[in-house]
Amino acid sequence: MPKKLKLNGTVVGDSEAWIYEWFGIPTISPGAVAKALEEAGEEDIEVSINSGGGSVFAGSEIYTMIKDHPATITVKITALAASAASFIAMAGDRVLISPTAQIMIHNAATSAWGDKEVMDRGRRMLNSTDEAIANAYALKTGMSIDDLLSMMGKETWLNAQEAKRLGFADEIMFSESEPVVTNNLSMGAVLPPEVIDKIRNELLRSNGVEGMPVHENFGLNIMNTSPSSQSTIKNKEDDKPMNFKELQENHPVLVNEIMTQAISAERNRISALNELADAPGAAPFIQDAIANGETAGDVAMKIIKASAERVKQEGENRQKDAENSKVTDVATQPPVNQAKNEAEEEAAAVEIMVQYATELINKKGGRL
């Protein structure tokens, strides 16, 4: 029988995994996967995945560990392999997908604040990240990088049949009466960065919570190879890791402050989205963004793109109307300075759109 490894929840780095554990949120971290692979040795391994994704870099580390492992590894997508989890799944020697499961691939995302140089560096970083992710899909499917980047740009969802047809999966589980081969959309909860930083800073500043010590390596750059070596807050009575219920009972002030910040962050996000409601064509984008966790910055860019596409379409329609009416066949003498006036009007229109975009993106102090 193969060794079994279950990867459910949000993909996070080792330095954040312990915080999610406090809150009882399932996580997939490089340290936990490394420990499980080490314990499995070179026996066959079966990895089941149900995740909405998370950190690209943590996902890349996990993908590399699975891909590089000497054992034969079968990946089973049991419900969802989205975002970072989708390329982790590609590391298996064989990839099986449940008939009710889906794979979702899309572009990487980040947030940035600064001048045009900072934004340009962010754009280049995201382009490079998307190409790196596409490499994992290409190795598995044999598809071209350009085709994969196009699918990622459109946020593509693949059911079991599509995943197998395109090469993302080798087999649909339970299909054709065959036995099961045994060789983050419910997105995982993602804690806001300010919540994680709050916990770290509070514990570092007080050298523990109410007298509980903090490990000497506890901080922003913990990169332990297994969860057992990660720093944890423990009960003084039994020296066992404290779960969320115990944390809530023993330290209600800290828990309430953390939850308040999380709730406040979500309210601010929704408030920022609602402030865009007066923009032309914004309503459907805002409704989707509230449900999908998108920011005001995301919606602002969608509004701008939709507006530009609408203007382009209107121009094409006017051109077709003019051609159909034969008005273009009438010879006319252009007014004096017509070309100059048209150039000035076009420049003014572009300037207005840039100013409008800047105002939308800078809502709430420009925070995305």
Helices and strands as residue ranges (DSSP letters): E 3-11, H 14-22, E 27-28, H 30-40, E 45-54, H 56-68, E 73-82, H 84-89, E 94-97, E 102-105, H 116-141, H 145-153, E 156-159, H 160-166, E 171-172, G 175-177, H 193-206, G 227-229, H 244-250, H 252-274, H 283-292, H 296-324, G 327-329, H 338-361, G 363-366
